[in-house]
Every structure is written in C-alpha cells, then in structure tokens.
Amino acid sequence: MPTMQPITLFHSPRSRSSGVLALLEELKAPYKLHVLNLKAGEQRRSEYLAVNPMGKVPAILHGDALVTEQVAIGIYLADLFPEAGITPAIGDALRGPYLRWYVFYAASFEPALVDKAIKREPGPASKLPYGDFATTLNTVTAQLSKGPWLLGDRFTPADVLWGTALTWMTGAGLIEAVAPIKAYIDRWNARPSVKRVAQIDSDLVKAQGDS
C-alpha cells in the first residue's frame, strides 16, 4: 500500500494514542487527527464503535486499512516508513529483539501492571502470560540497564511505546522510577517528538474545555 495514502489517527489527548502520535512525529509521517473527547463519551458512540468496537483509542486508518491495538499500530507504521531510519528491517540482527520487546509489552508487561494496579489476585504463574510481576519488571529493568535505549545504542520505534508507557506508569506510582528506568524516561522525554505531542495535547485539552 503506498505510503502516500493518508493516515488518520483516532486520537484523544493524554491517552494511549499520544504514544502513536509521538511515533508519527518520530517517523516524520504525514497524518491527520480525528480527535475524540473521551470524557464526553465520544468513543462509545456508534460512529466510533464502527471503527473500534472496543471503544478505545488509538486506531488508525491508512487508505482502506484499519488498524487497532497500539502494538499492531506501532509495528505497522514503523514498517511503513523505513526511510526514517529507526526501524530494524527483516534481515537486520535487531529485528527479532525489536519485535520481542514490542510484543512483550502487550503480552506480559501491561497485563502484569494491570493486575498489580487493581490489586487483582493473578493466580498461579503457570496460568499467566507473564509468570510473576517481579520477574516481569526485573526483566525490563535489566534490559534498560544496558542503555541508552531498549536495544542498546540504537533508538527504535519500540522505545516510543516503552518511553511513553513507563513515563505514565512511574508518574502514576504504579512502578518505582529506579535508576535505569528514570534515566531511560528522562532520555525519552527530552526528544523533540515528546515536546511536540505535549503541546498538541495541551491545545486539544484546552479546546475540549478541560484544565
């Protein structure tokens, strides 16, 4: 599918879709925003449920291709713009590790954090996608200790996902900002894409009448 076809991001400020917006900025991809007001319940209206029956953002429309789920969106967009130079291609030695960490977030890390956040008894480790919380978090922390980025010296789209998520999670007190995590999110938040998205989201919040 030609990259010249328009990309529409279904977006709400200060939500998961902000990470996808940051990725679009990192890729220097052309896009337009379809903004939803989550507090007004626009994500639950029939028009948007036709896009994503889960009533969640983000979602993207690229030509006729509709993609939901932030990990799928990230992988799709990153492969769409190889000229940005940040995506390990098929055949690159980092391609496998790159995909591993992208999928590890959705398959293991976030489920572990959700169980912890809502104080839900996770059940036996053998029945969980993540095993146990401590091992899951320690695995990420150990990887970040190799820094400066998730895959060492090379910044990739996976860092957009993890940088955005860890910034929010430490800010919400869900995990402790130990030294490797703190250094990582500081590097992430110093990137120009983060500052641009923060300004876009701030303007959208004001337009939606929030403080």
C-alpha positions, 0 to 999 in steps of 0.5 A, a space after each residue: 500500500 503506498 505510503 502516500 495514502 493518508 493516515 488518520 489517527 483516532 486520537 484523544 489527548 493524554 491517552 494511549 494514542 499520544 504514544 502513536 502520535 509521538 511515533 508519527 512525529 518520530 517517523 516524520 509521517 504525514 497524518 491527520 487527527 480525528 480527535 475524540 473527547 473521551 470524557 464526553 463519551 465520544 468513543 462509545 458512540 456508534 460512529 466510533 464503535 464502527 471503527 473500534 468496537 472496543 471503544 478505545 483509542 488509538 486506531 488508525 486508518 491508512 487508505 482502506 486499512 484499519 488498524 487497532 491495538 497500539 502494538 499492531 499500530 506501532 509495528 505497522 507504521 514503523 514498517 511503513 516508513 523505513 526511510 526514517 531510519 529507526 526501524 530494524 528491517 527483516 534481515 537486520 540482527 535487531 529485528 527479532 529483539 525489536 519485535 520481542 520487546 514490542 510484543 512483550 509489552 502487550 503480552 506480559 508487561 501491561 497485563 502484569 501492571 494491570 493486575 498489580 494496579 487493581 490489586 487483582 489476585 493473578 493466580 498461579 504463574 503457570 496460568 499467566 502470560 507473564 509468570 510473576 510481576 517481579 520477574 516481569 519488571 526485573 526483566 525490563 529493568 535489566 534490559 534498560 540497564 544496558 542503555 541508552 535505549 531498549 536495544 542498546 545504542 540504537 533508538 527504535 520505534 519500540 522505545 516510543 511505546 516503552 518511553 511513553 508507557 513507563 513515563 505514565 506508569 512511574 508518574 502514576 506510582 504504579 512502578 518505582 522510577 529506579 535508576 535505569 528506568 528514570 534515566 531511560 524516561 528522562 532520555 525519552 522525554 527530552 526528544 523533540 517528538 515528546 515536546 511536540 505531542 505535549 503541546 498538541 495535547 495541551 491545545 486539544 485539552 484546552 479546546 475540549 474545555 478541560 484544565 
